[in-house]
């Protein structure tokens, strides 16, 4: 009896030990939950950085093909020498310093059912939660004749980098009294005020160096952000230099002839010496292949945590998601990333954290020393994002008039959001 009792005790202790070990293993597995982030721009970098800040025990991997990121904000300034691309290039070292594992590579496919991300080269990455922040792609062939090859001669410069250098060189070499044409697409696009900031800065440059030159904006829309402020500033700063043609007046470009340097609209042919075509945009092709994009082309999300409404355990932030009325801008991407990081930590850990406000601020330079800003706050009502009706109590209203102070604020804002997003 004693031997049986001792044996029973030994077996019981062993079973308890095995159970305890299994519990430890489960706890370790839980503590090593992995979040994979695709895309290292403002959205992806911000999310990876803030995931680590909220829960340092999380494994966070960020996949991006580029060694560094060149920011689109402030890149219009690089077209006229206010900035250099080097000052807009952000390394990944800040993320790595905060414990984010940066994997340089291209994603070939996503298997949401098995929670795996497959790379063009290297082992698949397994995730508990996936964040898709791969941004946009350009819809080549719109307008007719505008291909990726043609963009080498007629740059879009809507992705900062080599295209920025091409357009900058063309602006610098514009003949006396020449014409710069900027084509603005219809539909959702990255940085909606960007084309009009670009026209302003080009005019500022030409006013000093080529005062008989002209900037024509061919717009496939009838309105643009802060239109009254922009047009008042153009009238004041660049009288007769900038012409904006809306779609109702034939502003939509249907076809381009690169050899003849001519754009064709419903009002006829427009010849220019420098042609800057900004093509229509859509989410990265990977979003479509992964089933994240809806029939109208963009990625629907639940704004509480920016989780896809089409694919479970995948969040979509930044330019690719449908987050109207939030603009597709760096500040929106940063705000969405923080809200997304909070939701992921809550889902994986059950740990509640402070809800970051959903806000955006966009600065547009009207001249080297003059800028305007667009501020907005957003709230979630009945599962839908809406523009907040009022600023928080005690907050002074934003001054709509452009000023030198706003130009200084733009510089400070840029430094702040880069640090907050990339940890540098």
Beta strands, then each sheet from edge to edge (+ up, - down):
strand 1: 34-38
strand 2: 59-64
strand 3: 68-70
strand 4: 89-91
strand 5: 101-104
strand 6: 107-111
strand 7: 116-119
strand 8: 125-126
strand 9: 129-132
strand 10: 136-138
strand 11: 179-184
strand 12: 214-219
strand 13: 242-245
strand 14: 253-257
strand 15: 262-265
strand 16: 268-271
strand 17: 274-277
strand 18: 281-283
strand 19: 299-302
strand 20: 307-308
strand 21: 314-316
strand 22: 321-322
strand 23: 358-367
strand 24: 370-381
strand 25: 384-387
sheet 1: 5+ 2+ 1+ 9+ 21+
sheet 2: 3+ 4-
sheet 3: 6+ 7- 8+
sheet 4: 10+ 18-
sheet 5: 13+ 12+ 11+ 17+
sheet 6: 14+ 15- 16+
sheet 7: 20+ 19- 22-
sheet 8: 23+ 24- 25+
end
